[in-house]
Amino acid sequence: MREIVLGDVTITRIVEYYGPVGMSPGQFFPDLPAQSWQDHESWLAPDFVDPAADACICAIQTWLLRSEGRTILVDTGVGNHKERPNSPVWHHLDTDFLGELARAGVRPEDVDLVVNTHLHVDHVGWNTRLQDGDWVPTFPNATYLVPRADFEFWNPADGHDPALGGGNENVFADSVAPVHEAGQTLLWEDEHVIDGNLRLLPAPGHTPGSAVLSLDSGTDRALFVGDLMHTAAQIVEPDANSCFCEDPATARATRRRLLEQAADTNSLVVPAHLGGHGAAEVARDGEKFAVKAWAPFDRI
């Protein structure tokens, strides 16, 4: 099952890539000691780590939401044919992402809103596609909801040097600027209400503008937390950042706050890259947290 219903919102999982991402657990999560991976290996493998290969396993996926008559995409993955010289796994990727969307009943022109929880390489790629040598918006009728703080942080016009982007070289130029120049972006800050079921809230730390999409519909709740959690190991070890967190102290505080909120309100936690079942309900476990139940999505 790739689709579930929470309240009045239908959620479909669209997978672009699933597998190793070219980093060991120690590289990806330098705050997390090797002993912790060993202690939790029985349930982290094979969905989140491959111990034999010493490799992290991640899903690159888009969450397709249908709410109040609109079609909404939460994050848009890596994209095809993009120059990613410092990210070999993503360099000139060629996937059937649009085919996956079509099999879910969505054509590019059907998309009403695109939510970029932040502007890292693996969250904005399908914002655009290559057409006659130019990068053009993939979703011609969509408004792209972009956190203003991230837009300003990565924008070369505001002083950011693309050469200092680590794995984020070229990303603003080929995946963000074209939709902004087409007049399709809405730069939001503080809070943005999408409809009666969905709203965007700041969740800084991973990047300055990292956001969480909150779903509250009927008796159901969910938090689409972007990259505040890359792996289920960060549920049981909430102080462990990834190596990509721009502000480590704020990322830890935000992650704890969201996990506390999820545990106290029985909200489904939906990270951007979680393998396996893709999402989880969590419970408090002393000063940490535990997985209470996996989402009913099929494992990938």
C-alpha positions in Angstrom: 0.0 0.0 0.0 1.5 3.3 -1.1 -1.6 5.4 0.0 -3.3 6.1 3.3 -6.0 8.5 4.4 -5.7 10.8 7.4 -8.9 12.7 8.1 -9.9 14.4 4.9 -6.3 14.1 3.4 -5.1 11.3 1.1 -1.4 10.7 1.2 0.5 8.8 -1.5 4.1 7.8 -1.3 6.1 8.5 -4.6 9.5 7.0 -4.5 12.3 8.4 -6.7 15.2 6.4 -5.3 15.8 3.9 -2.5 19.2 2.5 -1.4 22.7 3.5 -0.3 23.6 7.2 -0.5 27.3 6.9 -0.6 27.9 7.6 3.1 28.6 5.4 6.1 26.7 5.9 9.4 29.7 7.5 10.9 30.0 10.0 8.1 26.3 10.8 7.8 25.7 11.0 11.6 29.0 12.0 13.3 27.1 12.6 16.6 25.9 9.0 16.8 28.5 6.5 18.2 29.0 3.2 16.4 27.8 1.4 19.6 24.4 2.9 19.1 24.1 1.5 15.6 25.1 -1.8 16.9 22.7 -1.7 19.9 19.7 -1.0 17.5 20.9 -3.0 14.5 18.2 -5.7 14.9 15.5 -3.2 13.8 17.5 -0.6 11.9 18.7 -3.2 9.4 18.0 -3.5 6.5 15.6 -0.5 6.1 17.9 2.2 7.4 21.4 0.7 7.5 23.4 -2.0 5.7 25.9 -3.1 8.3 27.8 -5.4 6.0 28.4 -2.5 3.6 28.7 0.1 6.4 26.2 2.1 4.4 23.2 4.3 5.3 20.0 3.4 3.4 17.6 6.3 2.5 14.5 6.8 0.4 14.3 9.9 -1.8 10.6 10.4 -2.0 7.8 12.9 -2.5 4.7 12.9 -0.4 1.6 13.5 -2.6 -1.3 15.0 -0.7 -4.8 15.5 -1.9 -6.6 18.0 0.4 -9.7 20.2 -0.2 -9.7 19.5 -3.9 -6.0 20.4 -4.5 -3.0 18.3 -5.4 0.1 19.0 -3.3 3.6 17.7 -3.5 5.8 17.8 -0.4 9.5 18.0 -1.6 10.5 17.0 -5.1 13.6 14.8 -4.8 16.8 15.0 -6.8 15.5 15.4 -10.4 17.0 14.1 -13.7 20.0 15.2 -15.7 21.3 17.6 -13.0 25.0 18.5 -12.6 25.9 17.4 -9.1 29.7 17.1 -9.2 30.1 16.7 -5.4 27.2 14.2 -5.0 28.0 11.2 -7.2 24.8 9.3 -6.4 22.7 12.2 -7.6 24.9 13.3 -10.6 22.9 13.0 -13.8 20.3 10.8 -12.1 17.7 9.4 -14.6 14.6 8.0 -12.9 11.0 7.4 -13.8 9.7 9.9 -11.2 7.1 11.5 -13.5 5.9 8.0 -14.4 5.5 7.2 -10.7 3.4 10.3 -10.4 1.3 9.3 -13.5 0.7 5.9 -12.0 -0.7 7.7 -9.0 -3.1 9.6 -11.3 -1.2 12.9 -11.4 0.1 14.8 -14.5 2.5 17.7 -14.0 -0.2 20.2 -15.0 -2.5 18.7 -12.2 -0.3 19.9 -9.4 -1.6 22.9 -7.5 1.1 23.4 -4.8 4.7 22.3 -4.4 6.0 22.5 -0.8 9.8 22.6 -0.5 10.5 22.0 3.2 14.0 23.4 2.5 16.3 23.9 -0.4 18.8 21.1 -0.3 19.7 19.1 -3.4 17.4 16.2 -2.7 14.3 18.3 -2.0 14.0 20.6 -5.0 15.2 18.6 -8.0 11.9 18.0 -9.7 11.0 21.6 -9.3 12.3 21.9 -12.8 13.0 19.7 -15.8 15.2 20.1 -18.8 13.4 21.3 -21.9 15.3 22.3 -25.1 18.4 23.0 -23.0 16.7 25.2 -20.4 15.5 24.4 -16.9 11.7 25.1 -16.8 9.1 24.5 -14.0 8.0 20.9 -14.1 4.6 21.8 -12.7 3.4 24.7 -14.8 0.2 25.5 -12.9 1.7 25.1 -9.4 2.6 27.6 -6.7 5.9 26.7 -5.1 5.9 27.4 -1.4 9.5 28.2 -0.4 10.8 29.3 3.0 12.0 32.8 2.7 15.0 32.2 5.0 16.3 29.4 2.9 15.7 31.3 -0.4 17.8 34.2 1.0 20.4 31.9 2.5 21.2 30.0 -0.8 20.6 32.9 -3.2 23.8 34.1 -4.9 22.2 37.5 -5.3 22.2 37.7 -1.5 25.9 36.9 -1.2 25.9 33.1 -1.1 28.8 31.6 -3.0 27.6 28.5 -4.9 31.1 27.1 -4.8 30.7 26.7 -1.0 27.6 24.6 -1.3 29.1 21.2 -0.5 26.6 19.0 -2.3 24.4 21.9 -3.1 26.3 23.3 -6.0 24.1 24.4 -9.0 20.9 23.7 -7.0 19.7 27.2 -6.7 20.5 28.0 -10.3 18.8 25.0 -11.9 16.0 24.1 -9.4 15.0 27.3 -7.6 15.7 30.3 -9.7 13.8 29.1 -12.8 10.5 28.8 -10.8 11.1 32.1 -9.1 11.8 33.8 -12.4 8.6 32.2 -13.8 6.6 34.0 -11.0 5.6 30.7 -9.4 7.2 31.0 -6.0 5.5 32.2 -2.8 8.2 33.0 -0.2 6.7 32.5 3.3 7.9 33.1 6.8 6.5 32.7 10.4 3.6 30.5 9.3 1.6 29.7 6.1 -1.9 28.3 6.2 -2.5 26.1 3.2 -6.1 25.1 4.0 -8.2 23.8 6.8 -6.1 20.6 7.1 -2.5 21.8 6.4 -0.2 24.6 7.5 3.5 25.3 7.3 5.6 26.2 10.4 9.3 27.1 10.8 11.5 24.2 12.0 15.0 25.7 11.8 18.3 24.1 12.4 18.9 21.7 9.5 18.8 24.8 7.4 17.8 28.4 8.4 14.4 28.0 6.8 13.7 24.3 7.4 9.9 23.8 7.7 7.4 21.3 9.0 4.1 20.7 7.3 1.5 20.0 10.0 -1.6 18.0 9.1 -4.6 18.2 11.5 -7.8 16.8 10.0 -10.6 15.2 12.0 -9.0 13.1 14.7 -5.8 12.5 12.7 -2.5 14.3 12.8 0.8 14.1 11.1 4.1 16.1 10.9 6.0 16.1 7.7 9.4 17.0 9.2 11.7 17.1 6.1 15.3 16.4 7.2 15.0 17.0 10.9 15.2 13.2 10.8 16.9 11.3 8.1 16.9 7.9 9.8 14.8 6.1 12.5 18.0 6.1 14.6 17.3 9.8 15.3 14.0 8.9 17.0 15.8 6.8 19.6 18.8 9.2 19.7 17.2 12.6 19.2 20.4 14.6 19.8 22.1 13.1 16.9 22.4 15.5 13.9 23.3 14.7 10.4 26.5 16.1 9.0 24.3 18.5 6.9 22.7 20.4 9.7 23.7 24.1 9.4 23.0 25.0 13.0 23.6 21.9 15.1 22.2 23.2 18.5 19.0 24.6 16.9 18.5 21.3 14.9 18.7 19.3 18.1 16.3 21.6 19.9 13.8 21.5 17.0 14.0 17.8 16.6 13.2 17.2 20.3 10.4 19.7 20.2 8.8 18.0 17.2 9.2 14.5 18.7 7.7 15.7 21.9 4.8 17.2 20.0 4.3 14.0 18.0 4.4 11.8 21.1 1.9 14.0 23.0 -0.6 14.4 20.2 -0.3 11.0 18.6 0.9 12.6 15.3 2.4 10.4 12.6 6.0 11.5 12.0 6.8 11.6 8.3 10.4 12.4 7.4 11.5 13.0 3.9 14.0 10.1 3.6 12.8 7.3 5.9 13.1 3.9 4.4 11.0 0.9 5.4 7.4 2.0 6.1 8.3 5.6 5.6 6.8 7.1 8.8 6.2 6.2 12.4 4.2 7.0 15.5 6.5 7.7 18.4 6.3 7.5 22.2 8.3 9.1 25.0 10.9 6.8 26.5 12.5 8.7 29.4 14.6 11.5 27.9 14.4 9.8 24.5 11.8 8.4 22.2 10.8 5.0 20.8 8.9 3.8 17.7 5.3 3.0 18.9 4.1 1.8 15.5 5.1 2.0 11.9 2.9 3.7 9.3 0.7 1.4 7.3 2.6 2.1 4.0 4.2 -1.0 2.5 7.9 -1.3 3.1 10.1 -0.5 0.2 
